[in-house]
């Protein structure tokens, strides 16, 4: 198993939460990280290597089209 750390970004662009994860490879780790709720983005790291950046989730507008 490989060690990963998922950083969940908060509203001010700083790390709000960090999760330690253990998965067999990057693909499984990315799929698992993608299930984490977030609004402001996330970064998945394996030691010093950035595996994936998950972008901020756009807010839905209440305006009618």
Secondary structure, 3 states (H helix, E strand, C coil): CEEEEEEEECCCCCEEEEEEEEECCHHHHHHHHHCCCCCCCEEEEECCEEEEEECCCCCCCCCCC
